[in-house]
């Protein structure tokens, strides 16, 4: 063995030190992968960067962690959308987009909603949600086998109950131009609560909802597809997802806090010290900058690759 060490120009001590380092690194990586698999049992398709923020490993950086996830075959493939669910109201009702360049510094200033879908064997299910953009809190989410306006109205009342008894005067409700959102009963319910309706012209102008669609379907529900769940079982699963999303899933833009933790955090801050979220102004000419950095979403950011203008 001494001749071999001499040939490679190393010492016996250096060789054994290298072996111990490799064993230590392997032990650390296997421990991290065990933690990843434990988290994935609750959050089946959570991305590597969010996993890193949740686990907070001290022995490895985020880039090396992402490489470890990829090399271990634990990367999450992106799913493709095939059905378009945006509908325009038959009577041509038009509501302006009130979110261009909007600056948010608290909850109950902007809620967003959208309808998406799941295909499970031969059945098609429709998802609808309401999200508070500032805290990313999922106020309510439901699943049904129809796209009737009554489903959206019931979800709106559930969301109002979540925020009760807080005043919602001045709150903006933002969605696409689907007839579910421009139905007279729905608009009347918004008006009764002092909420102003706002309509996106493209799905990029409703990016927070599109991103949530991707997160819920890709990270949580995809693993249940093909298992033949009944509607009641899907509803139970959505209740679990709503709890996990609000109480356990960290968000990068919230400083890796959960929505509930973030709402508790900002409640302790004076209004002047709360972070400001500025939305992108799609009316601004390309290349023209605002005073502060705004969030101009891309199709990749939305988590839903089928963003197309409403026709």
N, C-alpha and C positions, 0 to 999 in steps of 0.2 A: 504493500500500500504506500510505503514511503516513496517508492520510485514513481508511482502514479501522481502523488501530490507534487513531487519535484517536477514532473513533466508538465503539469498544468500551472506551475508556479504559485501554488497555494499551500497553506499549512493545514495540518489535521484540525487544529482549533478553528480556523476560519471555515473549513468545510462543515464542521458540526454546528457552528454558529449559524451558518446559512440554512442548514436543515431545520434548526429550531425556529428561525424566522419564518420559514415556509410553513412549518406546522402551526405556528401561532397565527399567521395570516389565514391559513385554511380554517382554523378553529373559529376565528372572527367571522369569516365569510359564511360558514355554515350556521353560526349563531344568528347572523343577520337574516339569512334566508329563512330560518325557522320563524323569526319574528314577522318577516314579510308574509309568509304563508298563513300565519295566525291572523294578521290584519286582513288578508285577502278573503278569509272565510266570511268576514262580515262585509267587506268592501271588495267584491270579486274582481273589479276592473279598475281599482285605484292606480293612478299613474305613479311612476318611480319618484318623481320630484315631491309629490305629496306624501308618499310613503317615507321619504327621507325626512321631511318636516315633522311627520308624526312620530317616527322612531327616534330621531335625533341621535344617530350613532356618533360617538366621539372618536372612533378609531379610523374613520374613512371619510373622504370628502364626497360632495354630491356627485361630481363627475365620475369618480371611481364607483360610487354606489350605483349609478345608472348603468355603467358598463357591466357591473356584476349582475344586475337584474336582466340585462340583455343576454349576457353569456349563459345565464342559467335558464333561458327559455321562458322567462316570466314577463316579458314585454307584452303590452296589451295591444292587439291589432285593432285598427279602426274599422267600425262597421259602416256600411253605406246605406243611405236612405233611398227608398224607391218610390214612395207614394207622396204626392203633394196634397196637403190638407188645407191650404189657404183658399178661402172662398170670398168672393166679393158680394156685398149685399145687393139683392135684386133691384131695390129701389134707388140704387146709386148713392146711398148715404155716404158722405165724405166727412171725416174728422181730421183736423190738422195734426201733424206730428209736433208735439210740444216739447220734445226731448233734445232738440238740436242745441248743443253747447250747454246743456243744463248742468248746474253745479249743485251737488248734494252734500249736505253736512249733517244728515241725521236720517233716522228711519221714518217711514210713512211720508216720504216725499215722492217716491217713484216706485210703483208696483208694475211688474210686467207679467204677461200671460201669453200662452201659446197652446196649440193643440198638436199633438204628435200621435204616433201609432206604433203598434206592435203586431206582428204576424206570428201566431203560435199554431203550428200545424195548419188546420183549415180555417181557423178563426182569426178575425182581425179585431184588435182592441184599440181604443183611443184614449190617450192620456191628455189631461189638461192640468195646468198648474198656475199658481200665483206666487211670485217671488218678490221680496223687498230687495231692490237692487243695492241699496247702501250697505246693508248687513248681510246680504246673500241668504237671508232666512227664507226657507221654503214655507210659506204660510199655509199652503194646502196643495194637495195633489190628489187626483182621482183617476180611475180607469173605468171605462164602460164599453159597451159594444155599439154605441151610437155617437153621433156628433151633434145631438140635439142641443139647442140653446139652454134647455133646462139644466143640463149637466154643468154648464159654465156658471149659470146663475146660482145653483146650489153651492158650487165651490166659492163663489164670491161671498156668499153669506157666511160660509165657514171661515174665510179669511177675515171678514169683518169681526167675527166673534173672537178670533185670536187677538186682535188689537183692541177690542173693547176694554175699558171705556175711553181710550185715548181719542182725541179729536183728530179727524181725518180731513178737515177742511183744507183745501189746497192741494191734497194728494193728487198725483197724476196716475191714471191707469193706462198703461201702454200695451198695445197688442197689434196684430195684423188686422186686415179689413174683413175678416170672416164675418158671416152673418150672425154667428153666435154672439159676437161682441157689439154688433150694431143693431141687434134686436131691441125693440122698444122697451121691453121689460128690463133688459140688462142696463140700458142707458138710464132708465128711470131709477133703478137701484143705485147706480153710481151718483146720480144727481141728488137723491135723498140723503146720501152720506156725505155730500159736499165734495165729491171726487170728480175730477175733470178727465174726460176720455181723450186719448191720444192714439193715433193710428200710424203705423210704420208703412212706408211705401215699398221697402224691400226687407228681406229677413236680416240683412246686415244692420238695419236700423232697429232690429229687435234682437240683438246679438246675445244679450244676457239670457233671454228665454231659449234661444237656439243652443247656447252652450249648456244650459241646464238639461235640455232634452238629450243632448249627447251624453252628459254625465250619468243621468238616471238610467238611460237605456244601455249604454256601453259598459258602465262600471258596475251596475247592480242587476239589471233585469236580463241581460243577454245570457247569463248562466242558467236562467230558468226557461228559456225558450226551448220548445220541443219536448218539454216534460209533461205537457197536457194538463196544466193547471186550469181549474175552473175559474169563472169570473170572481167568485167569492175568495178563492185562494190568491188570485192576483190582487184583489183589494187588500187582503191581509198583508201581502208582500209589500205593497205600496205604503202601507202604514209603517212597516218596519223601515223602509227606505227613508221615509220622511223623518223618522226619529234619528236614524244614523246620520243623515245629511246635516241635520241641525245641531246635533249634540256631540258627534264624534268625528266628522270629516273636517280636517283643517283646510283652510283656504289661503293660498299664497298672498292674495291681495288684502287679506285681513291680518297679515303678519302671522300666518299659520295658526290663527285662532279658528274655532268653530263659529258659526253664525250666532249661537246663543252666547258663547263667551265674548264675542265682539260686541254684542248689544249690551251686555253687562259692563264691559270695559268702557264704552263710550258714554254710558249713563253716569259714570263717575267723573267724567271730564267736563270742564266748563265748555259751553258752546264754542267759544273762540279757539279752543285747543283741539277740537275734533278734526280729524283728517277730512279733506275735501276731495270728493270724486267728481271730476269734470267729464262729462260725456262729449263725444265727438260731435262737431257741428257739420253735418253733411251738406249744409248750404254754403259752407266756406269754400272758395275756389281752391283747387288742388295746389299744395305747396305753401298756402298761406298759413302761418302759425298763429296760435293764440298766445295769451300771456302766460298760461300754464299748460303743462302737458296734458292733453286729453287722450281718451281711449278711443282710437279709431280701429274697430275690430276688422279682422280679415276673415275670409271663409274658414280658414284653418282654426282660428280662435273660437269660432262659434261651436265647434264640435259637431256640426251638421254640414255636410259638404254640398248640399243641394240648394244653397241660397240663390234664389232667382227673383227678379222683379215680379210684383203682383200684376197680373194681366187683367 
